[in-house]
């Protein structure tokens, strides 16, 4: 099962690295990790041009 743990760490590291590369200072990247059910989410939230930004960046799921 060590391989599964390695995949989990790799996905978390990948999403964390992507979260650091936000293209707009008004937008915040948030990572959400559910390691019990292997759900991983990268969200971009914030405001731009008086409009709310709320979208997912990447949502890999390990089966």
Secondary structure as UniProt FT lines:
FT   HELIX           2..19
FT   TURN            25..26
FT   STRAND          27..34
FT   TURN            35..38
FT   STRAND          39..48
FT   TURN            49..50
FT   STRAND          51..58
//
